[in-house]
Amino acid sequence: MKLTWFGHSAFRLEFGQSIVLIDPFLTGNPSFTGNRAEAIAGATHVLLTHGHSDHVGDTLTIAAETGAKVVTNFDLCMVLASKGLKTFDPMNCGGTTDQGDFTVSLTNALHSSCDFHDGISHALGNPNGLVIKVKGRPNLYAMGDTDMMPDMALIAEYHKPSLALVPVGDRFTMGGDAAAFACRKFFDFDTVVPCHYGTFPIIDQTADKFVGAMGGSRTKVAVPKVGESLTL
């Protein structure tokens, strides 16, 4: 499995016949300076954790340009469909859908999910985490934007993820210390990749707190540069 980080919480996963984009915030992402066309090339799926603009990002244009299927919660799917999205697979928390090469399950996340019109917040369903299971490969848990929560114990026991994408930027998600506490308390990850940092001035600019707090753990902390790919 090849994983590429585009800054913030935007990732590209490549395995089998699938190219999966997670929370593809590219346009307007101050961390992303790469080639957008290359980043989205061949995309077969877009998976969204929640409806905030720094996670939905380029979803509509990516789907229009590539034909990628969008998989996310029902409420957000319906809003995107009203804006022209043609190919989507709605689901909700606790559900699992088969996407061919892989399955995706939506878990709880402790956050919010909305957009704004005329200064008013409009809910876009509940925020979620994603568990991606590819036959013969380790299970991946993309936590989305979240605080630590007791549900993580159930996610660990039931889904048994070995890999994780973990928000560490503080203020809007867990900070580094809290994220490391959650990883060590609830999970037995082989590898974790921190995200949701370094994008905007009001969140942490590095993953150093998380890396330091994970010291002594058997879990490998992989900290790619923006645009860098890892083999997991």
N, CA and C of each residue as an Amber inpcrd file, in Angstrom:
protein
   696
   0.8490000  -1.1890000   0.0000000   0.0000000   0.0000000   0.0000000
   0.8870000   1.2420000   0.0000000   0.6620000   2.1130000  -0.9490000
   1.4130000   3.3650000  -1.0430000   0.5580000   4.5020000  -0.5070000
   1.1190000   5.2540000   0.4330000   0.4230000   6.3620000   1.0680000
   1.1770000   7.6590000   0.7910000   0.4780000   8.6570000   0.2660000
   1.0700000   9.9640000   0.0070000   0.3060000  11.0170000   0.7910000
   1.0480000  11.9030000   1.4770000   0.4360000  12.9720000   2.2660000
   0.5280000  14.2770000   1.5030000  -0.5950000  14.9870000   1.3950000
  -0.6460000  16.2710000   0.6980000  -0.7810000  17.4530000   1.6560000
  -0.4840000  17.2290000   2.9280000  -0.6490000  18.2690000   3.9260000
  -2.0370000  18.2270000   4.5310000  -2.1510000  18.7950000   5.7400000
  -3.3890000  18.7840000   6.5160000  -3.8490000  17.3310000   6.6950000
  -5.0550000  16.9810000   6.2860000  -5.5250000  15.5920000   6.4220000
  -5.7730000  14.9480000   5.0740000  -5.1410000  15.4560000   4.0350000
  -5.3470000  14.9680000   2.6650000  -4.3260000  13.8850000   2.3350000
  -4.8290000  12.7210000   1.9510000  -3.9720000  11.5840000   1.6340000
  -4.4190000  10.9200000   0.3310000  -3.4760000  10.2190000  -0.2630000
  -3.7390000   9.3620000  -1.4320000  -3.2450000   7.9630000  -1.0880000
  -4.1260000   6.9730000  -1.2530000  -3.7940000   5.5700000  -1.0330000
  -3.8460000   4.8270000  -2.3620000  -2.8560000   4.0170000  -2.6270000
  -2.8200000   3.2290000  -3.8630000  -2.5910000   1.7670000  -3.5210000
  -3.4800000   0.9060000  -3.9850000  -3.3540000  -0.5300000  -3.7860000
  -4.2490000  -1.2190000  -4.8020000  -3.8450000  -2.3950000  -5.2680000
  -4.6640000  -3.1270000  -6.2270000  -5.0370000  -2.2590000  -7.4090000
  -6.3370000  -2.2250000  -7.7210000  -6.8480000  -1.4040000  -8.8140000
  -7.4200000  -0.0770000  -8.3170000  -7.2180000   0.2120000  -7.0420000
  -7.8600000   1.3830000  -6.4290000  -6.8710000   2.4980000  -6.1350000
  -7.3110000   3.7110000  -6.3570000  -6.5990000   4.9150000  -5.9400000
  -7.5970000   5.7310000  -5.1390000  -7.3450000   5.8390000  -3.8560000
  -8.3000000   6.3940000  -2.9050000  -7.7620000   7.7150000  -2.3540000
  -8.5530000   8.7630000  -2.4690000  -8.2070000  10.0470000  -1.8750000
  -9.0190000  10.2300000  -0.6020000  -8.3540000  10.6220000   0.4670000
  -9.0160000  10.8660000   1.7440000  -8.9770000  12.3660000   2.0280000
 -10.1400000  12.9580000   2.2810000 -10.2530000  14.3790000   2.6430000
  -9.3690000  15.2680000   1.7600000  -9.6640000  15.3230000   0.4460000
  -8.7410000  15.9200000  -0.5330000  -8.7780000  17.4560000  -0.5810000
  -8.3110000  18.0840000   0.4840000  -8.1780000  19.5330000   0.5790000
  -6.8780000  19.9330000  -0.1250000  -6.9850000  20.2890000  -1.4060000
  -5.8170000  20.6580000  -2.2080000  -5.8450000  22.1390000  -2.5410000
  -6.8790000  22.5870000  -3.2540000  -7.0200000  23.9990000  -3.5800000
  -7.2540000  24.7960000  -2.3010000  -6.4030000  25.7800000  -2.0530000
  -6.5120000  26.5720000  -0.8390000  -5.7600000  26.0010000   0.3430000
  -5.1720000  24.8320000   0.1920000  -4.3670000  24.2220000   1.2450000
  -2.9730000  24.8380000   1.2170000  -2.6070000  25.6480000   2.2080000
  -1.3200000  26.3340000   2.1510000  -0.1180000  25.4070000   2.2380000
  -0.3330000  24.1650000   2.6710000   0.7720000  23.2020000   2.7330000
   1.0270000  22.5130000   1.4050000   0.0000000  22.4870000   0.5610000
   0.1080000  21.7260000  -0.6830000   0.6460000  22.6090000  -1.7980000
   1.8340000  22.2850000  -2.2780000   2.4490000  23.0350000  -3.3720000
   2.7390000  22.1360000  -4.5690000   2.1810000  20.9330000  -4.5410000
   2.4330000  19.9810000  -5.6150000   1.5460000  20.2150000  -6.8190000
   1.5970000  19.2670000  -7.7300000   0.8100000  19.3160000  -8.9510000
  -0.5440000  18.6650000  -8.6940000  -1.5970000  19.4600000  -8.7600000
  -2.9190000  18.9400000  -8.4500000  -3.3150000  17.8130000  -9.3930000
  -3.0420000  17.9700000 -10.6870000  -3.4170000  16.9500000 -11.6680000
  -2.7490000  15.6210000 -11.3400000  -1.4950000  15.6590000 -10.9200000
  -0.8000000  14.4360000 -10.5440000  -1.3770000  13.8530000  -9.2550000
  -1.7450000  14.7140000  -8.3290000  -2.2620000  14.2530000  -7.0460000
  -3.5640000  13.4740000  -7.1970000  -4.3940000  13.8830000  -8.1480000
  -5.7200000  13.2500000  -8.2890000  -5.7720000  12.2370000  -9.4240000
  -4.6980000  12.0940000 -10.1750000  -4.7090000  11.2450000 -11.3680000
  -5.1580000   9.8210000 -11.0490000  -6.1180000   9.3380000 -11.8080000
  -6.5730000   7.9560000 -11.6840000  -7.4370000   7.6670000 -10.4800000
  -7.8440000   8.6810000  -9.7460000  -8.6190000   8.4490000  -8.5260000
  -9.8760000   7.6380000  -8.8110000 -10.0940000   6.5930000  -8.0210000
 -11.2880000   5.7550000  -8.1480000 -12.3070000   6.0490000  -7.0530000
 -11.8310000   6.5560000  -5.9060000 -12.7000000   6.8290000  -4.7690000
 -12.2310000   8.0770000  -4.0320000 -13.1900000   8.7710000  -3.4520000
 -12.9040000   9.8430000  -2.4950000 -13.6490000   9.4960000  -1.2110000
 -12.9220000   9.3970000  -0.1050000 -13.5170000   9.1140000   1.1890000
 -13.4570000  10.3740000   2.0470000 -14.5780000  10.7540000   2.6420000
 -14.6540000  11.9610000   3.4440000 -15.0120000  11.6270000   4.8850000
 -14.2740000  12.2220000   5.8180000 -14.5620000  11.9970000   7.2230000
 -15.6900000  12.8910000   7.7240000 -15.7830000  14.1240000   7.1890000
 -16.8240000  15.0460000   7.6350000 -16.9020000  16.2350000   6.6880000
 -17.8310000  17.1600000   6.9960000 -18.1990000  18.1740000   6.0180000
 -17.4670000  19.4960000   6.0760000 -16.5150000  19.6730000   6.9610000
 -15.7890000  20.9380000   6.9970000 -15.0070000  21.1510000   5.7010000
 -14.8950000  22.4070000   5.3050000 -14.3170000  22.7180000   3.9910000
 -12.8670000  22.2890000   3.8550000 -12.1270000  22.2110000   4.9700000
 -10.7290000  21.7830000   4.8940000 -10.6040000  20.2660000   4.8140000
 -11.7300000  19.5750000   4.6520000 -11.7330000  18.1260000   4.4470000
 -12.4770000  17.7560000   3.1600000 -13.6180000  18.3930000   2.9180000
 -14.3090000  18.1800000   1.6320000 -13.4330000  18.6710000   0.4860000
 -12.8160000  19.8330000   0.6810000 -11.8410000  20.3260000  -0.2750000
 -12.3120000  20.3040000  -1.7130000 -11.5670000  19.6000000  -2.5620000
 -11.7920000  19.5510000  -4.0050000 -12.7090000  18.4120000  -4.4400000
 -13.4550000  17.8470000  -3.5210000 -14.2130000  16.6210000  -3.8100000
 -15.0640000  16.7360000  -5.0660000 -15.8330000  17.7920000  -5.1980000
 -16.7490000  17.9040000  -6.3310000 -16.0060000  17.9660000  -7.6560000
 -14.9580000  18.7470000  -7.7260000 -14.2140000  18.8530000  -8.9900000
 -13.4380000  17.5740000  -9.2810000 -12.9100000  16.9280000  -8.2400000
 -12.2070000  15.6560000  -8.4530000 -13.1630000  14.6120000  -9.0050000
 -14.3550000  14.5110000  -8.4260000 -15.3380000  13.5370000  -8.9040000
 -15.7310000  13.8210000 -10.3440000 -15.8900000  15.1030000 -10.6810000
 -16.2660000  15.4570000 -12.0480000 -15.1510000  15.1470000 -13.0380000
 -13.9070000  15.3630000 -12.6260000 -12.7760000  15.1840000 -13.5330000
 -12.3410000  13.7330000 -13.6890000 -12.5150000  12.9350000 -12.6400000
 -12.0000000  11.5620000 -12.6640000 -13.0810000  10.4960000 -12.6660000
 -14.2970000  10.8600000 -12.2860000 -15.3500000   9.8610000 -12.1260000
 -15.2640000   9.1040000 -10.8290000 -14.4190000   9.5460000  -9.9010000
 -14.2580000   8.8660000  -8.6220000 -15.5700000   8.8250000  -7.8450000
 -15.8010000   7.7020000  -7.1840000 -16.9870000   7.5460000  -6.3380000
 -16.7110000   8.1540000  -4.9750000 -17.6470000   8.9530000  -4.4830000
 -17.5100000   9.5760000  -3.1750000 -18.2320000   8.7220000  -2.1310000
 -17.5200000   8.3960000  -1.0650000 -18.0720000   7.5870000   0.0130000
 -17.9950000   8.4070000   1.2970000 -19.1540000   8.6600000   1.8930000
 -19.2030000   9.4230000   3.1380000 -20.5880000   9.2660000   3.7560000
 -20.8410000  10.0190000   4.8360000 -22.1390000   9.8650000   5.4950000
 -23.2760000  10.3870000   4.6180000 -24.4640000   9.8630000   4.8730000
 -25.6310000  10.1280000   4.0280000 -25.9130000  11.6210000   3.8790000
 -25.8880000  12.3480000   4.9850000 -26.2390000  13.7600000   4.9480000
 -25.3060000  14.5380000   4.0270000 -24.0140000  14.2930000   4.1860000
 -23.0290000  14.9870000   3.3570000 -23.1610000  14.5580000   1.9030000
 -23.3910000  13.2770000   1.6510000 -23.6150000  12.8090000   0.2720000
 -24.7620000  13.5650000  -0.3890000 -25.8630000  13.7290000   0.3280000
 -27.0350000  14.3790000  -0.2560000 -26.7690000  15.8530000  -0.5490000
 -26.0400000  16.5210000   0.3170000 -25.6880000  17.9140000   0.0570000
 -24.7910000  18.0210000  -1.1670000 -23.8050000  17.1470000  -1.2660000
 -22.9080000  17.1720000  -2.4300000 -23.6700000  16.8120000  -3.7040000
 -24.6200000  15.8740000  -3.6100000 -25.4380000  15.5300000  -4.7750000
 -26.2470000  16.7310000  -5.2400000 -26.7290000  17.5390000  -4.2950000
 -27.4910000  18.7340000  -4.6660000 -26.6210000  19.7640000  -5.3830000
 -25.3020000  19.6060000  -5.2370000 -24.3560000  20.5090000  -5.8850000
 -23.7680000  19.9090000  -7.1540000 -24.3060000  18.7380000  -7.5710000
 -23.8990000  18.1650000  -8.8450000 -23.1440000  16.8590000  -8.7830000
 -22.8620000  16.3370000  -7.5900000 -22.1760000  15.0590000  -7.4830000
 -23.0360000  13.9440000  -8.0810000 -22.4370000  13.1350000  -8.9550000
 -23.1970000  12.0970000  -9.6620000 -22.9740000  10.6960000  -9.0980000
 -21.7600000  10.3940000  -8.6650000 -21.4250000   9.0330000  -8.2550000
 -21.0310000   9.0230000  -6.7850000 -21.8530000   8.3620000  -5.9630000
 -21.5900000   8.3750000  -4.5310000 -22.1860000   7.1380000  -3.8920000
 -21.7120000   6.8340000  -2.7020000 -22.1630000   5.6540000  -1.9660000
 -22.4080000   6.0830000  -0.5210000 -23.6490000   6.4830000  -0.1800000
 -23.9200000   6.9970000   1.1570000 -23.9530000   5.8990000   2.2060000
 -23.5380000   6.2460000   3.4060000 -23.5600000   5.2930000   4.5120000
 -23.6930000   6.0830000   5.8100000 -23.5360000   5.4180000   6.9260000
 -23.6160000   6.1240000   8.1960000 -22.8120000   5.3660000   9.2400000
 -22.7190000   5.9620000  10.4190000 -21.8330000   5.4450000  11.4590000
 -22.1980000   3.9970000  11.8180000 -21.1890000   3.1490000  11.8640000
 -21.3900000   1.7350000  12.1510000 -21.5350000   0.8840000  10.9150000
 -21.8020000   1.5250000   9.7670000 -21.9810000   0.7810000   8.5270000
 -20.6650000   0.4610000   7.8360000 -20.7140000  -0.5560000   6.9890000
 -19.5740000  -0.9600000   6.1600000 -20.0650000  -1.1500000   4.7380000
 -19.3070000  -0.6490000   3.7790000 -19.6440000  -0.8510000   2.3740000
 -18.4670000  -1.4950000   1.6470000 -18.8080000  -2.3190000   0.6550000
 -17.8060000  -3.0180000  -0.1540000 -17.5210000  -2.1850000  -1.3920000
 -16.2720000  -1.7680000  -1.5490000 -15.8730000  -0.9360000  -2.6830000
 -15.0350000  -1.7030000  -3.7070000 -15.1020000  -3.0170000  -3.6500000
 -14.3670000  -3.8300000  -4.6200000 -13.0530000  -4.3170000  -4.0500000
 -11.9920000  -3.5110000  -4.2000000 -10.6860000  -3.8620000  -3.6440000
 -10.6530000  -3.7680000  -2.1270000 -11.6130000  -3.0680000  -1.5490000
 -11.5400000  -2.7840000  -0.1180000 -12.9400000  -2.5500000   0.4430000
 -13.0410000  -2.5800000   1.7670000 -14.2540000  -2.1400000   2.4400000
 -13.9340000  -0.8930000   3.2510000 -14.9500000  -0.0810000   3.4870000
 -14.8010000   1.0880000   4.3330000 -15.9130000   1.0840000   5.3790000
 -15.5320000   1.3070000   6.6280000 -16.4860000   1.3940000   7.7320000
 -16.4060000   2.7970000   8.3180000 -17.5550000   3.3420000   8.6860000
 -17.5870000   4.6370000   9.3570000 -17.6800000   4.4200000  10.8630000
 -16.8030000   5.0860000  11.5890000 -16.8180000   5.0370000  13.0460000
 -17.2140000   6.4070000  13.5960000 -17.4580000   6.4640000  14.8750000
 -17.6480000   7.7480000  15.5330000 -16.3630000   8.5700000  15.4880000
 -16.5200000   9.8840000  15.5170000 -15.4440000  10.8150000  15.8100000
 -16.0470000  11.9030000  16.6800000 -15.2510000  12.4820000  17.5450000
 -15.7480000  13.4840000  18.4840000 -15.3210000  14.8590000  17.9800000
 -16.2170000  15.4940000  17.2090000 -15.8760000  16.7320000  16.5180000
 -17.1930000  17.3920000  16.1010000 -17.2100000  18.1180000  15.0160000
 -18.4240000  18.6840000  14.4300000 -18.3320000  18.5320000  12.9190000
 -19.4090000  18.8990000  12.2150000 -19.4210000  18.7700000  10.7600000
 -20.4610000  19.7240000  10.2100000 -20.0080000  20.7500000   9.4810000
 -20.9560000  21.7590000   9.0180000 -20.3320000  22.5960000   7.9070000
 -21.1790000  23.3870000   7.2550000 -20.6950000  24.4880000   6.4330000
 -21.4940000  25.7340000   6.8150000 -21.1540000  26.8560000   6.2200000
 -21.7490000  28.1290000   6.6290000 -22.3780000  28.8390000   5.4440000
 -23.6010000  29.3280000   5.6450000 -24.2760000  30.1860000   4.6770000
 -24.8340000  31.3820000   5.4290000 -24.5020000  32.5690000   4.9490000
 -25.0010000  33.8030000   5.5710000 -24.6970000  33.8470000   7.0680000
 -23.5340000  33.3310000   7.4130000 -23.1080000  33.3720000   8.8000000
 -23.7650000  32.3570000   9.6980000 -24.5240000  31.4390000   9.1270000
 -25.2320000  30.4340000   9.9170000 -24.6180000  29.0640000   9.6610000
 -24.4080000  28.3200000  10.7310000 -23.8390000  26.9750000  10.6320000
 -24.9240000  25.9640000  10.2670000 -24.6680000  25.1690000   9.2200000
 -25.6080000  24.1420000   8.7790000 -24.9580000  22.7630000   8.9340000
 -25.5950000  21.9000000   9.7010000 -25.0290000  20.5800000   9.9820000
 -24.9600000  19.7200000   8.7240000 -23.9010000  18.9320000   8.6230000
 -23.7090000  18.0180000   7.4940000 -23.5280000  16.5930000   7.9990000
 -24.4020000  16.1930000   8.8870000 -24.2830000  14.8700000   9.4700000
 -23.2280000  14.8540000  10.5590000 -23.0300000  13.6870000  11.1410000
 -22.0410000  13.5550000  12.2090000 -20.6380000  13.3560000  11.6340000
 -19.6230000  13.7810000  12.3570000 -18.2490000  13.5050000  11.9180000
 -17.9360000  12.0270000  12.0900000 -17.0250000  11.5430000  11.2960000
 -16.6710000  10.1260000  11.3270000 -15.1660000   9.9040000  11.2530000
 -14.7740000   8.7120000  11.6560000 -13.4970000   8.1410000  11.2920000
 -13.7430000   7.1040000  10.2170000 -12.6760000   6.6460000   9.5860000
 -12.7650000   5.6550000   8.5150000 -11.8770000   4.4600000   8.8520000
 -12.4160000   3.2640000   8.6970000 -11.5890000   2.0570000   8.7620000
 -11.5860000   1.4290000   7.3790000 -10.4040000   1.3380000   6.8020000
 -10.2400000   0.8100000   5.4480000  -9.5710000  -0.5560000   5.5490000
 -10.2370000  -1.5540000   4.9990000  -9.7120000  -2.9180000   5.0520000
  -9.4800000  -3.4320000   3.6390000  -8.2500000  -3.8110000   3.3870000
  -7.8360000  -4.3620000   2.0980000  -7.3600000  -5.7880000   2.3570000
  -7.9170000  -6.7470000   1.6450000  -7.5780000  -8.1500000   1.8940000
  -6.0770000  -8.3670000   1.7760000  -5.5230000  -9.0040000   2.8010000
  -4.1040000  -9.3290000   2.7860000  -3.2030000  -8.2020000   3.2370000
  -3.7890000  -7.0710000   3.6400000  -3.0000000  -5.9210000   4.0870000
  -3.4900000  -5.4620000   5.4530000  -2.6570000  -4.7310000   6.1800000
  -3.0800000  -4.2540000   7.5000000  -4.2770000  -3.3140000   7.4040000
  -5.1350000  -3.3450000   8.4070000  -6.2800000  -2.4450000   8.4510000
  -5.8300000  -1.0350000   8.8170000  -6.4000000  -0.0500000   8.1440000
  -6.0300000   1.3480000   8.3270000  -7.1810000   2.1150000   8.9640000
  -6.8780000   2.8630000  10.0210000  -7.8610000   3.7010000  10.7040000
  -7.4810000   5.1630000  10.4930000  -8.2690000   5.8660000   9.6840000
  -8.1190000   7.3120000   9.5390000  -9.0630000   7.9380000  10.5510000
  -8.5240000   8.5330000  11.6000000  -9.3400000   8.9770000  12.7220000
 -10.2510000  10.1480000  12.3870000  -9.9320000  10.8980000  11.3080000
 -10.6580000  12.1240000  11.0490000 -10.2830000  13.1550000  12.0950000
 -11.0740000  14.2030000  12.2250000 -10.8500000  15.1950000  13.2730000
 -11.5650000  14.7050000  14.5230000 -10.8180000  14.5190000  15.6010000
 -11.4430000  13.9610000  16.7950000 -10.6330000  14.2430000  18.0430000
 -11.3110000  14.1880000  19.1670000 -10.6750000  14.0870000  20.4710000
 -10.5310000  12.6030000  20.7810000  -9.7790000  12.2700000  21.8140000
  -9.8100000  10.8980000  22.3110000 -11.2150000  10.6120000  22.8270000
 -11.5990000   9.3460000  22.8010000 -12.9500000   8.9790000  23.2370000
 -12.9630000   7.5030000  23.5960000 -13.8370000   7.0970000  24.5060000
 -13.9020000   5.6840000  24.8990000 -14.2040000   4.7410000  23.7350000
 -14.9170000   5.2510000  22.7060000 -15.2310000   4.4120000  21.5420000
 -13.9790000   3.8340000  20.8910000 -12.8560000   4.4880000  21.0950000
 -11.6170000   3.9890000  20.4710000 -11.2830000   2.5830000  20.9340000
 -11.6480000   2.2520000  22.1760000 -11.3990000   0.8880000  22.6700000
 -12.1850000  -0.1330000  21.8580000 -13.4340000   0.1960000  21.5150000
 -14.2560000  -0.7130000  20.7150000 -13.7430000  -0.7910000  19.2820000
 -13.3310000   0.3440000  18.7380000 -12.7720000   0.3560000  17.3790000
 -11.5370000  -0.5380000  17.3210000 -10.6870000  -0.4340000  18.3310000
  -9.4770000  -1.2560000  18.3740000  -9.8080000  -2.7350000  18.4720000
 -10.7590000  -3.0750000  19.3510000 -11.0920000  -4.4850000  19.5750000
 -11.7770000  -5.1030000  18.3710000 -12.6920000  -4.3570000  17.7540000
 -13.4730000  -4.9200000  16.6550000 -12.7350000  -4.8580000  15.3160000
 -12.1840000  -3.7060000  14.9740000 -11.5840000  -3.5250000  13.6440000
 -10.0980000  -3.9020000  13.5870000  -9.4310000  -3.9010000  14.7200000
  -8.0230000  -4.3000000  14.8090000  -7.1240000  -3.5630000  13.7990000
  -7.1600000  -2.2440000  13.8050000  -6.2910000  -1.5150000  12.8720000
  -4.8230000  -1.5980000  13.2900000  -3.9590000  -1.7580000  12.3090000
  -2.5150000  -1.7570000  12.5480000  -1.8710000  -0.4340000  12.1480000
  -2.5520000   0.2980000  11.2660000  -2.0490000   1.5790000  10.7620000
  -3.0590000   2.6630000  11.1150000  -2.5680000   3.8900000  11.3220000
  -3.4900000   4.9740000  11.6600000  -2.9950000   6.3100000  11.1320000
  -3.9540000   7.1440000  10.7470000  -3.7230000   8.5400000  10.4170000
  -4.3160000   9.3350000  11.5750000  -3.4810000  10.0800000  12.2830000
  -3.8390000  10.6280000  13.5910000  -3.7390000  12.1570000  13.5940000
  -4.8250000  12.8720000  13.9140000  -4.7460000  14.3260000  13.9780000
  -4.0200000  14.7710000  15.2490000  -3.0720000  15.7080000  15.1170000
  -2.2360000  16.0770000  16.2640000  -2.0790000  17.5880000  16.4370000
  -2.7970000  18.3840000  15.6510000  -2.5240000  19.8170000  15.5800000
  -3.0590000  20.6570000  16.7110000  -3.8830000  20.0910000  17.5980000
  -4.4560000  20.8030000  18.7320000  -5.5020000  21.8300000  18.2810000
  -6.1330000  22.4650000  19.2460000  -7.1840000  23.4660000  19.0790000
  -8.4750000  22.8940000  18.4910000  -8.4260000  22.2770000  17.2950000
  -9.6180000  21.7160000  16.6600000  -9.6590000  20.1870000  16.7510000
  -8.5440000  19.5900000  17.1330000  -8.4240000  18.1360000  17.2710000
  -7.5610000  17.8690000  18.4960000  -7.2240000  16.6400000  18.7110000
  -6.2470000  16.3130000  19.7460000  -4.9260000  17.0280000  19.4670000
  -4.2590000  17.4400000  20.5390000  -2.8810000  17.8750000  20.4170000
  -1.9560000  16.6760000  20.4820000  -0.6720000  16.9350000  20.3580000
   0.2870000  15.8360000  20.3080000   0.2680000  14.9300000  21.5160000
   0.2280000  15.5050000  22.7220000   0.2210000  14.6920000  23.9370000
  -1.0490000  13.8500000  24.0300000  -2.1930000  14.4780000  23.7490000
  -3.4610000  13.7460000  23.8310000  -3.5390000  12.6490000  22.7800000
  -3.0740000  12.9500000  21.5650000  -3.1080000  11.9510000  20.4950000
  -2.2260000  10.7550000  20.8320000  -1.0550000  11.0310000  21.4000000
  -0.1760000   9.9310000  21.7890000  -0.7930000   9.1210000  22.9200000
  -1.4280000   9.8070000  23.8810000  -2.1070000   9.0920000  24.9630000
  -3.1650000   8.1590000  24.4000000  -3.9730000   8.6580000  23.4490000
  -5.0380000   7.8290000  22.8660000  -4.4530000   6.6300000  22.1300000
  -3.4040000   6.8560000  21.3660000  -2.7860000   5.7530000  20.6120000
  -2.2470000   4.6830000  21.5440000  -1.6210000   5.1030000  22.6310000
  -1.0100000   4.1520000  23.5420000  -2.0450000   3.4920000  24.4510000
  -3.0900000   4.2390000  24.8020000  -4.1180000   3.7250000  25.7070000
  -5.0090000   2.6870000  25.0420000  -5.4230000   2.9620000  23.8180000
  -6.4740000   2.1630000  23.1970000  -6.0010000   1.1990000  22.1070000
  -4.8330000   1.4330000  21.5170000  -4.4510000   0.7120000  20.3080000
  -3.0870000   0.0430000  20.4410000  -2.8570000  -0.8790000  19.5290000
  -1.5460000  -1.5120000  19.3830000  -1.1190000  -1.3680000  17.9310000
  -0.9370000  -0.1180000  17.5060000  -0.5980000   0.1660000  16.1170000
   0.8300000  -0.2690000  15.7970000   1.0310000  -0.7110000  14.5700000
   2.3850000  -0.9120000  14.0620000   2.9890000   0.4210000  13.6120000
   2.1810000   1.2110000  12.8800000   2.6610000   2.4810000  12.3390000
   1.5680000   3.5250000  12.4460000   1.9410000   4.7420000  12.8310000
   1.0120000   5.8630000  12.8440000   1.6220000   7.0100000  12.0480000
   0.7500000   7.7520000  11.3690000   1.1620000   8.9210000  10.5950000
   0.3910000  10.1220000  11.1350000   1.0710000  11.1050000  11.7160000
   0.3760000  12.2910000  12.2160000  -0.0690000  13.1960000  11.0790000
  -1.1560000  13.9350000  11.3130000  -1.6650000  14.8520000  10.3030000
  -2.4150000  15.9910000  10.9870000  -3.0260000  16.8720000  10.1810000
  -3.7930000  18.0140000  10.6740000  -2.9160000  18.9480000  11.5140000
  -1.7470000  19.2560000  10.9970000  -0.8550000  20.2160000  11.6430000
  -0.0970000  20.9710000  10.5350000   0.4640000  22.1170000  10.9040000
   1.3240000  22.8460000   9.9860000   0.6170000  23.5890000   8.8760000
  -0.7040000  23.5850000   8.8800000  -1.4470000  24.1790000   7.7740000
  -1.7840000  25.6390000   8.0330000  -2.3690000  25.9000000   9.1900000
  -2.8180000  27.2410000   9.5460000  -2.0630000  27.7200000  10.7830000
  -1.8520000  29.0210000  10.9280000  -1.0390000  29.5310000  12.0340000
  -1.5600000  29.1830000  13.4170000  -2.8600000  28.9620000  13.5740000
  -3.4120000  28.7570000  14.9070000  -3.3630000  27.3110000  15.3820000
  -2.8560000  26.3850000  14.5640000  -2.6430000  25.0120000  15.0290000
  -1.1430000  24.7430000  15.0990000  -0.7760000  23.6680000  15.7630000
   0.6430000  23.3510000  15.8990000   1.2940000  23.2250000  14.5210000
   2.5210000  23.7020000  14.4270000   3.2080000  23.7350000  13.1420000
   4.0150000  22.4800000  12.8490000   4.2850000  21.6830000  13.8600000
   5.0180000  20.4340000  13.6680000   4.3210000  19.3150000  14.4310000
   4.7680000  18.1020000  14.1770000   4.2660000  16.9280000  14.9080000
   5.1950000  16.5620000  16.0570000   6.0820000  17.4820000  16.4470000
   7.1220000  17.1550000  17.4230000   6.5510000  16.6970000  18.7630000
   5.4890000  17.3360000  19.2440000   4.9070000  16.9390000  20.5290000
   4.4190000  15.4990000  20.4780000   3.7940000  15.1360000  19.3800000
   3.2890000  13.7750000  19.2220000   4.4370000  12.7810000  19.1450000
   5.4400000  13.1060000  18.3420000   6.5930000  12.2100000  18.1950000
   7.2610000  12.0080000  19.5470000   7.4510000  13.1000000  20.3000000
   8.0840000  12.9850000  21.6060000   7.2710000  12.1590000  22.5730000
   5.9500000  12.3510000  22.5690000   5.0820000  11.6360000  23.4990000
   4.9430000  10.1650000  23.1400000   5.2350000   9.8020000  21.8830000
   5.1870000   8.3990000  21.4710000   6.5080000   7.6830000  21.7360000
   7.5060000   8.4060000  22.2530000   8.8080000   7.8090000  22.5240000
   8.7020000   6.6490000  23.4970000   9.4210000   5.5850000  23.2050000
   9.3820000   4.4010000  24.0430000   8.3050000   3.4080000  23.6580000
   7.4070000   3.8110000  22.7830000   6.3770000   2.9000000  22.2970000
   6.9500000   2.0130000  21.2010000   6.3920000   0.8310000  21.0490000
   6.8320000  -0.0440000  19.9520000   6.3200000   0.4490000  18.6120000
   5.3320000   1.3490000  18.6430000   4.7200000   1.8520000  17.4210000
   5.6730000   2.7680000  16.6720000   5.8060000   2.5360000  15.3840000
   6.6280000   3.4160000  14.5390000   5.8310000   4.6720000  14.2010000
   6.4270000   5.8310000  14.3830000   5.8120000   7.0880000  13.9850000
   6.4760000   7.5430000  12.6830000   5.7120000   7.5520000  11.6080000
   6.2180000   7.9710000  10.2960000   5.7470000   9.3910000  10.0450000
   6.6840000  10.3030000   9.7980000   6.3560000  11.7160000   9.5930000
   6.8290000  12.1210000   8.1970000   5.9910000  11.9000000   7.1840000
   6.4070000  12.2470000   5.8240000   6.4000000  13.7700000   5.6210000
   7.2230000  14.2140000   4.6880000   7.1300000  15.5920000   4.2290000
   5.9040000  15.6900000   3.3170000   5.3850000  16.8950000   3.1650000
   4.2440000  17.0870000   2.2760000   4.6460000  16.6590000   0.8650000
   3.8320000  15.7860000   0.2730000   4.1110000  15.2730000  -1.0640000
   4.9140000  13.9800000  -1.0570000   5.4050000  13.5830000   0.1020000
   6.2070000  12.3630000   0.1960000   5.3160000  11.1350000   0.3120000
   5.7760000  10.0180000  -0.2530000   5.0190000   8.7660000  -0.2190000
   5.7180000   7.7680000   0.6980000   4.9170000   6.9580000   1.3570000
   5.3810000   5.8750000   2.2080000   4.8230000   4.5600000   1.6910000
   5.5440000   3.4860000   1.8810000   5.0370000   2.1510000   1.5960000
   4.7010000   1.4900000   2.9160000   3.4370000   1.1250000   3.0850000
   2.9740000   0.5590000   4.3480000   2.5320000  -0.8830000   4.1700000
